[in-house]
């Protein structure tokens, strides 16, 4: 039973989280978070090397040359993984309606 609870907790941590709010003031550096303290660029303005927030997971990530991108309603969004892009393409309103890209 204990193993089942642990497995469920780990699985839940991999699912979509509530989108993070962006602020103009970077948070204090945190050794556990290598992106802490780095400025976050709006997703639709992010370029390779920038830190931004994934519309699917709400997590910060560094944009790479091969990061998945998708143009939707005149804006180009960048995603942390292909799985995230696939999910958003299936239901854009669910993920992008309240996302301040």
Secondary structure, 3 states (H helix, E strand, C coil): CHHHHHHHHHHHHHCCCCCCCCCCCCCCCECCECCCCCCECCHHHCCCCCEEECCCCCCEEECCCCCCEEEECCEEEECCCHHHHHHHHHCHHHHHCCCCC
